[in-house]
């Protein structure tokens, strides 16, 4: 039987002229293009120019020229751009969501949530940036006659390499604090999902961001990445651990800083006292939100032996009843994977697990009747570390259930991975659940939530440990990483050497006694 995919009507906002206008921003002097396709149908939407090394160098030169003036613009005036942009982004949220859906295939609910991330970032740093970027007076080595001032200086031009799973949130949100700090940005989005970040740049310029300050280049990673890193003063990358290692090595050779948010094999521990009325829906979102294409999504669930069957049955019922289909409205609870290639990768993980003895409790199959890259919400049992999906990030709507006998065993199993990006703990006793969370080797951990609470807490740094990354976004660190520190030290009177005619031994005695006195008086 031949299955004919459902073909939803493309959103009215995504006209051919509108899309051509967006990609016209991308330099492509070599003439090569990428056929950017609508995920739900596979139809080509627009030809995306591919940037050559010369194009990338020119983009950096343009950005660097604009940055020289932007860096001298008072912080208050820089932030005014983002106050205006905040309203613009919210007013255009539906158009942004249209683009996100068209290019990524995610469901409408997740697309509209993604549009909220840049305004949340703007709001947070509009409050924090004036204090973080203001010169801070510190004490000098000698009281009264000396001082030092910490001055935050922009890095220059920041290179951002954004992934396809949240192209707007990462491509724009990571750029906002860099721009606020006085930098320029050159962004490389994934070819598959360049439309929404291009529109984000357009909106920022509409809000008053100087033209040329925010450049976008496109191309496949191996073709574009090396030149971009060689030209950048700092690199922000979100993606796989394997690619992160390559970027980190090149950044290290160039003696520039980088922030890397990489892969995860994120665990969820359900404690014996957990309320399943909350934990089961939480697990459904954690495993199948954004079709499992979230760096922080849940791929392993650890359940107490005494309640394993109870959770399994409820979880299977919820997963099996999810509304999965292609639509540009808020009905579907899960959408498509981003591409047929990625769908085949997810399928290979499931097939490998089944071939090695795992059991499919629900799902496990592609759904070509829904669209080219759809895959069912899938729950596995009996997954071991000999299987691909037992140790490697699947990055799809696939989750494995595991039993544990003691909480200590659950913690040990959760930590038994090279990754450390996100984790989740569920229990009614918040103190006990938080104590378990504190034992997990991960950069983010949520109690009674799967992932959103930690990521949406913009005031707290979010990053990975072990092979899940270096550095963090969000929090004060998320802005300060885009700056260098200049130490401006002033000595009013030369007192840090012997006075004329003073013996050096006498000078040393005074210096040492002075250090003791300053400690007693808590001056230094």
C-alpha positions in Angstrom: 0.0 0.0 0.0 1.3 3.4 -0.9 0.8 6.1 1.7 0.2 9.7 0.5 1.6 12.2 3.0 -0.8 14.9 4.3 0.1 18.2 2.6 -0.8 21.2 4.8 -1.0 24.6 3.2 2.1 26.8 3.7 1.4 29.8 6.0 0.3 32.9 4.1 3.2 34.9 5.6 5.8 32.6 4.0 5.5 34.0 0.4 8.1 33.4 -2.2 9.0 37.1 -2.3 9.3 37.3 1.5 11.6 34.2 1.6 13.8 35.5 -1.3 14.1 38.8 0.5 15.4 37.1 3.6 18.0 35.0 1.9 19.2 38.0 -0.2 21.1 39.0 3.0 23.4 36.0 2.7 26.6 36.5 0.6 27.2 33.8 -2.0 29.7 35.0 -4.6 30.5 31.5 -5.8 27.0 30.9 -7.1 26.4 27.7 -5.1 22.9 27.4 -3.4 21.3 25.1 -1.0 17.6 24.1 -1.8 16.0 24.9 1.5 12.9 22.8 1.8 9.6 22.8 3.7 9.9 19.8 6.0 6.3 18.8 6.0 6.2 18.3 2.2 9.8 18.2 1.0 9.0 21.0 -1.5 11.8 23.5 -2.1 11.0 26.9 -0.6 14.0 29.0 -1.7 17.6 28.6 -2.9 19.9 29.6 0.0 23.2 31.2 -1.1 26.3 29.4 0.1 29.1 31.6 1.3 32.7 31.2 0.1 35.7 31.8 2.3 36.1 35.2 0.7 32.5 36.0 1.5 33.1 35.1 5.1 36.2 37.3 5.3 34.3 40.2 3.8 31.4 39.6 6.3 33.9 39.9 9.2 35.5 43.0 7.7 32.1 44.7 7.4 31.1 43.6 10.9 34.5 44.8 12.3 34.1 48.2 10.8 30.6 48.6 12.3 31.7 47.3 15.6 34.4 50.0 16.0 31.6 52.6 16.2 29.2 50.4 18.1 31.7 49.8 20.9 32.0 53.5 21.5 28.2 53.9 21.7 27.1 54.4 25.3 25.5 51.3 26.8 22.3 53.1 27.4 21.9 53.8 23.7 22.8 50.3 22.8 20.2 48.9 25.1 17.6 51.2 23.7 17.7 49.1 20.5 16.7 46.0 22.4 13.9 47.7 24.3 12.4 48.5 20.9 13.2 45.0 19.6 11.5 43.3 22.6 8.1 44.7 21.4 8.8 44.0 17.8 9.7 40.3 18.4 6.5 39.8 20.4 4.3 41.6 17.8 5.8 39.4 15.0 5.8 36.1 17.0 3.3 34.4 14.7 5.3 35.2 11.6 8.4 34.0 13.3 6.6 30.8 14.3 5.5 30.3 10.6 9.1 30.4 9.5 10.3 28.1 12.3 7.7 25.5 11.4 8.2 25.8 7.7 12.0 25.1 8.0 12.1 22.7 10.9 8.8 20.8 10.9 8.2 21.2 14.6 4.7 21.6 15.9 3.1 25.0 16.3 3.1 24.9 20.1 6.9 24.4 20.3 7.5 27.0 17.5 5.6 29.7 19.4 7.5 28.9 22.6 10.7 29.2 20.7 9.8 32.8 19.6 9.6 33.8 23.3 13.2 33.0 24.0 14.9 36.1 22.5 12.4 38.5 24.3 13.1 36.7 27.6 16.9 37.1 27.0 16.4 40.8 26.1 14.3 41.4 29.2 16.8 39.8 31.5 19.9 41.6 30.2 18.1 44.9 29.9 18.0 44.7 33.7 21.5 43.3 34.3 23.7 44.8 31.5 24.0 48.3 32.9 25.5 47.0 36.1 27.6 44.2 34.5 29.1 46.6 31.9 29.7 49.5 34.2 33.3 50.1 35.3 33.8 48.7 38.8 36.1 50.4 41.2 38.3 48.0 43.2 40.9 48.6 45.9 44.5 49.0 45.0 47.4 47.4 46.8 48.0 50.4 49.0 45.0 52.1 50.7 44.1 55.7 49.8 46.9 56.3 47.4 46.1 53.5 44.9 43.0 52.1 43.1 42.1 49.7 40.4 39.1 49.7 38.1 37.6 46.8 36.3 36.6 47.9 32.8 34.6 45.5 30.5 35.8 45.7 26.9 34.0 43.9 24.0 35.8 41.0 22.4 35.3 42.4 18.9 33.5 40.1 16.4 31.8 37.0 17.8 31.2 34.0 15.6 28.0 32.1 16.4 27.4 28.6 15.0 23.7 27.8 15.6 22.0 24.4 15.3 18.9 23.4 13.5 16.8 22.3 16.4 16.2 25.8 17.8 17.5 28.0 15.1 15.8 31.2 16.2 16.3 30.8 19.9 20.0 30.0 19.6 20.9 32.1 16.6 19.3 35.2 18.0 19.3 34.7 21.8 23.1 33.9 21.8 23.8 37.1 19.8 21.8 39.5 22.0 24.2 39.7 25.0 27.2 39.8 22.6 25.7 42.8 20.9 24.7 44.5 24.1 28.3 44.1 25.3 29.5 46.1 22.3 30.5 43.3 19.9 29.5 42.6 16.3 28.2 39.1 15.3 28.7 36.8 12.4 26.2 34.0 12.5 26.3 30.7 10.7 22.9 29.0 11.0 22.3 25.5 9.7 21.4 25.5 6.0 18.1 23.7 6.8 17.0 26.4 9.2 18.3 29.8 8.1 15.0 31.6 7.6 13.9 32.4 11.1 17.3 33.8 12.3 17.6 35.9 9.1 14.2 37.3 10.0 15.4 37.9 13.5 18.4 40.0 12.2 15.9 42.0 10.0 13.8 42.8 13.1 16.8 43.9 15.1 17.8 46.3 12.3 14.2 47.5 12.2 14.6 48.3 15.9 17.7 50.4 15.2 20.7 48.0 15.2 23.3 49.5 12.9 23.5 47.9 9.5 26.5 45.6 9.0 26.9 44.9 12.7 25.1 41.5 12.5 26.2 39.4 9.5 24.9 36.0 8.4 26.9 33.5 6.3 25.7 30.1 5.2 27.2 26.8 4.2 28.0 23.3 5.4 30.0 23.2 8.6 33.3 21.9 7.1 33.1 24.5 4.3 32.3 27.5 6.5 33.4 26.7 10.0 37.2 26.9 9.8 37.2 30.4 8.1 34.7 31.7 10.5 36.7 30.6 13.6 39.9 32.0 12.1 38.3 35.4 11.7 36.4 35.5 15.0 37.5 36.9 18.4 35.3 34.5 20.3 33.1 31.5 19.2 29.7 30.4 20.5 28.7 26.9 19.3 25.7 24.7 20.0 25.8 21.2 18.5 27.3 17.8 18.8 30.2 16.8 21.0 32.2 15.6 18.1 32.0 18.9 16.3 32.5 20.8 19.5 35.9 19.1 20.0 37.0 20.2 16.5 35.8 23.8 17.2 37.5 23.9 20.6 40.8 22.7 19.2 40.8 25.4 16.5 39.8 28.1 18.9 42.6 26.9 21.2 45.2 27.1 18.4 44.0 30.6 17.7 44.1 31.6 21.4 40.5 32.8 21.4 37.8 31.8 23.9 34.8 29.6 23.1 31.6 28.5 24.7 30.4 25.0 23.7 26.9 23.6 24.5 27.1 20.0 23.3 25.2 16.7 23.5 23.4 14.9 26.3 22.0 11.5 27.2 19.8 13.1 29.8 18.3 11.0 32.7 15.1 11.3 34.6 14.8 9.7 38.1 11.3 9.1 39.4 11.4 8.7 43.2 9.0 6.2 44.9 6.9 9.1 46.3 6.5 10.9 43.0 3.0 12.0 41.9 2.5 10.2 38.6 -0.3 12.6 37.7 2.5 15.1 37.2 5.5 12.9 36.4 3.9 11.1 33.5 3.0 14.2 31.5 6.4 15.6 32.5 8.1 12.6 31.0 6.0 12.9 27.8 7.2 16.5 27.3 10.8 15.6 28.3 11.0 12.7 25.8 8.8 13.9 22.9 8.8 17.7 23.1 10.2 19.2 19.9 10.0 15.6 18.6 12.9 14.7 21.0 15.2 17.3 19.3 16.2 19.2 22.4 19.7 19.0 23.7 18.3 18.8 27.2 15.5 16.3 26.4 15.1 13.0 28.4 16.4 9.8 26.8 16.6 7.6 30.0 14.0 7.2 32.7 14.8 5.4 35.9 11.8 4.0 37.8 11.5 2.3 41.2 10.8 -1.4 40.9 7.8 -1.1 43.1 6.0 1.3 40.7 7.6 0.4 37.4 4.6 -1.2 35.8 2.3 1.5 37.0 4.4 4.2 35.4 5.0 2.2 32.3 1.3 1.7 31.5 0.4 5.3 32.1 3.3 6.5 30.1 2.6 4.2 27.2 -1.1 5.3 27.1 -0.1 9.0 27.0 2.6 8.5 24.4 0.4 6.4 22.2 -2.4 8.9 22.2 -0.3 11.9 21.2 -1.7 14.0 18.3 1.2 13.6 15.8 0.7 15.3 12.4 1.7 18.1 10.0 -0.3 21.2 10.6 0.3 25.0 11.0 -2.2 25.3 13.9 -1.9 24.6 17.6 -3.6 21.1 17.4 -0.7 18.7 17.0 1.3 17.7 20.2 4.3 16.5 18.2 5.6 17.4 14.7 8.2 16.1 12.3 11.8 15.4 12.6 13.9 18.0 10.8 14.9 15.8 7.8 14.7 12.4 6.2 18.4 11.9 7.0 17.8 12.6 10.6 14.7 10.4 10.7 16.8 7.5 9.3 19.4 8.1 12.0 16.8 7.8 14.7 15.3 4.7 13.1 18.8 3.1 13.0 19.1 3.5 16.8 15.7 1.8 17.3 16.5 -1.0 14.8 19.9 -1.6 16.5 18.3 -1.8 19.9 15.7 -4.3 18.7 18.3 -6.4 17.0 20.2 -6.6 20.2 17.3 -7.6 22.4 15.4 -4.4 23.3 11.6 -4.4 23.3 9.5 -1.7 21.6 6.6 -0.8 24.0 5.1 1.7 21.6 6.0 3.4 18.4 9.2 2.5 16.7 8.3 3.3 13.1 8.5 6.0 10.5 5.2 7.6 9.4 5.4 8.4 5.7 1.7 8.9 5.7 2.2 12.0 7.9 5.2 13.4 6.0 8.6 12.5 4.8 10.4 12.8 8.2 7.8 11.8 10.8 8.6 9.1 13.4 6.4 7.7 16.0 6.8 8.5 19.8 8.8 5.5 20.8 9.3 3.8 24.2 11.9 1.1 24.6 12.5 -1.5 27.4 15.6 -3.6 27.9 18.1 -1.1 26.5 21.7 -1.9 27.4 25.1 -0.1 26.9 25.8 -2.5 24.0 23.2 -0.6 22.0 23.7 2.7 20.2 20.8 4.3 22.0 22.1 3.0 25.3 25.2 5.3 25.2 24.8 7.7 22.3 22.5 10.7 22.0 19.6 9.7 19.7 18.1 13.2 19.5 14.7 12.0 18.5 11.4 10.8 20.0 12.9 7.8 21.6 13.2 7.0 25.4 14.2 4.0 27.4 12.7 2.8 30.7 14.9 1.2 33.4 14.2 -0.3 36.8 16.1 0.5 40.0 16.0 -1.0 43.5 17.5 1.8 45.6 18.0 5.5 45.1 21.7 5.0 45.3 21.5 2.7 42.3 19.4 5.2 40.4 22.0 7.9 40.9 24.8 5.6 39.9 22.9 4.6 36.7 22.1 8.2 35.9 25.7 9.3 36.2 27.0 6.3 34.2 27.5 8.4 31.0 30.1 10.6 29.4 27.5 13.3 29.1 26.4 15.8 31.7 24.0 18.4 30.3 20.6 18.0 32.0 18.8 15.7 34.4 15.4 15.5 36.0 14.2 14.3 39.5 10.6 13.8 40.5 9.3 13.4 44.1 6.8 14.9 46.5 9.4 15.5 49.2 11.2 18.4 47.6 14.1 18.3 50.1 14.8 14.7 49.4 14.4 15.2 45.6 16.8 18.2 45.7 19.3 16.1 47.7 19.2 13.5 44.9 19.5 16.2 42.3 22.6 17.5 44.0 24.3 14.1 43.5 23.9 14.1 39.7 26.8 15.0 37.5 25.2 17.5 35.2 25.1 21.2 34.5 21.4 21.5 34.7 19.0 19.6 36.9 15.2 20.0 37.3 13.1 18.9 40.2 9.5 18.1 39.2 10.2 19.3 35.7 12.0 17.7 32.8 14.0 20.6 31.3 12.1 23.9 30.8 12.5 25.3 34.3 16.3 25.2 34.2 16.6 26.6 30.7 14.0 29.3 31.2 15.8 30.6 34.3 17.7 33.2 32.4 19.4 34.6 35.6 21.3 31.3 36.2 24.1 30.0 33.9 23.1 27.0 31.8 25.8 24.7 30.4 27.2 21.2 30.5 29.8 19.3 32.3 31.9 16.3 31.2 31.6 16.0 27.4 28.4 18.1 27.3 30.3 21.4 27.0 32.5 24.2 28.1 31.1 27.5 29.5 27.5 28.5 29.7 24.8 30.8 28.3 22.4 32.8 30.5 23.2 34.4 33.9 25.9 37.1 34.3 28.4 34.7 32.7 26.2 34.6 29.5 27.1 38.3 28.9 30.5 38.7 30.5 32.0 35.9 28.4 31.7 38.2 25.5 34.0 40.8 27.1 37.6 41.1 28.1 38.6 42.8 31.3 40.9 45.8 31.4 42.5 46.5 34.8 43.0 50.3 35.0 45.3 50.8 38.0 46.1 54.3 39.4 48.9 55.1 41.9 48.6 58.7 43.2 52.0 58.7 44.9 55.0 56.4 44.4 55.0 54.5 47.7 55.7 51.0 46.6 59.5 51.2 46.9 61.9 52.4 49.6 62.0 56.1 50.3 65.2 57.9 49.4 67.9 56.9 51.9 65.7 54.1 53.5 67.4 50.8 53.9 65.7 48.0 52.0 65.5 45.8 55.2 63.6 48.6 56.9 61.2 48.9 53.9 60.5 45.2 54.0 59.7 45.4 57.7 57.2 48.1 57.1 55.7 46.3 54.1 55.2 43.0 56.1 53.7 44.8 59.2 51.4 46.7 56.9 50.1 43.5 55.3 49.3 42.2 58.8 47.6 45.4 59.9 45.5 45.5 56.7 44.3 41.9 57.3 43.4 42.7 61.0 41.5 45.8 59.9 40.0 43.9 56.9 41.2 46.5 54.5 42.8 44.0 52.2 
